[in-house]
Amino acid sequence: MRAPKAILTHPCLAGPDAALDLDRPVALFLSAVVHFLGDEDDPYTVVRTLVDALPSGGWLVLSHPTADASPDQVGRAGSAYRSGGVGIRPRSRAEVARFAEGLELVEPGIVPPGEWRPEPGAPVSALTQDGYVLVARKP
């Protein structure tokens, strides 16, 4: 993730036998990964570099933890990661929204996972409130 240009020039994307054709709409799934990029990694530039490589009609699917709803619980999870030598950076809804700038959000927009098109009457777990998800289309 910290080297998006290396990802985009990898033979599986840029070689003669590329597995994906980036001239056709594809989806970029960044599920439960961007929070491993600290502010010093410039995560918005990383994601923008990958999104810029998508053609018109391509999609960004992103999930990201937040401390908005339960900062204590997310703080404990962050401590557990750090004790294992891994840092995480929860982000607020506004910070997560920056990843979708210039893209067309799909309804219901940027919401906690439990609110992303739930089945009618399905219970919403408190655990599903500690993150945000979004799906957006590149115009």
HUTACOR-V292797 format. One record per backbone hydrogen bond with DSSP energy under -1.0 kcal/mol. NH is the residue of the N-H (numbers start at 0). CO is the residue of the C=O. E is the energy in kcal/mol with one decimal. If there is no record, write none. Layout:
nh=NH co=CO e=E
nh=NH co=CO e=E
//
This chain:
nh=6 co=2 e=-1.6
nh=7 co=3 e=-2.4
nh=8 co=4 e=-1.5
nh=9 co=6 e=-1.0
nh=12 co=9 e=-2.5
nh=13 co=9 e=-2.9
nh=14 co=10 e=-1.5
nh=17 co=14 e=-1.5
nh=18 co=11 e=-2.3
nh=19 co=11 e=-1.2
nh=23 co=20 e=-1.9
nh=27 co=58 e=-3.1
nh=29 co=60 e=-3.5
nh=35 co=32 e=-1.8
nh=36 co=33 e=-2.0
nh=40 co=37 e=-1.7
nh=41 co=38 e=-1.8
nh=45 co=41 e=-2.0
nh=46 co=42 e=-2.6
nh=47 co=43 e=-2.4
nh=48 co=44 e=-2.5
nh=49 co=45 e=-1.7
nh=50 co=46 e=-2.8
nh=51 co=47 e=-3.1
nh=53 co=50 e=-1.6
nh=56 co=137 e=-3.1
nh=57 co=54 e=-2.2
nh=58 co=25 e=-2.4
nh=59 co=135 e=-2.9
nh=60 co=27 e=-2.8
nh=61 co=133 e=-2.3
nh=62 co=29 e=-1.9
nh=63 co=131 e=-2.4
nh=65 co=129 e=-1.8
nh=73 co=69 e=-2.2
nh=74 co=70 e=-2.3
nh=75 co=71 e=-2.1
nh=76 co=72 e=-2.0
nh=77 co=73 e=-2.5
nh=78 co=74 e=-2.2
nh=79 co=75 e=-2.1
nh=80 co=76 e=-2.3
nh=81 co=77 e=-2.7
nh=82 co=78 e=-2.4
nh=83 co=80 e=-1.1
nh=84 co=81 e=-2.0
nh=85 co=80 e=-2.4
nh=88 co=34 e=-2.4
nh=90 co=64 e=-2.1
nh=95 co=91 e=-2.5
nh=96 co=92 e=-2.5
nh=97 co=93 e=-1.1
nh=98 co=95 e=-1.4
nh=99 co=96 e=-1.7
nh=100 co=97 e=-1.3
nh=102 co=99 e=-2.3
nh=103 co=136 e=-3.1
nh=105 co=134 e=-3.1
nh=108 co=105 e=-2.5
nh=110 co=132 e=-1.6
nh=113 co=127 e=-1.2
nh=114 co=111 e=-2.3
nh=115 co=112 e=-1.6
nh=116 co=114 e=-1.4
nh=121 co=118 e=-2.4
nh=127 co=124 e=-1.1
nh=128 co=125 e=-1.6
nh=129 co=126 e=-1.2
nh=131 co=63 e=-2.8
nh=132 co=110 e=-2.7
nh=133 co=61 e=-2.1
nh=135 co=59 e=-2.5
nh=136 co=103 e=-2.7
nh=137 co=57 e=-3.2
//
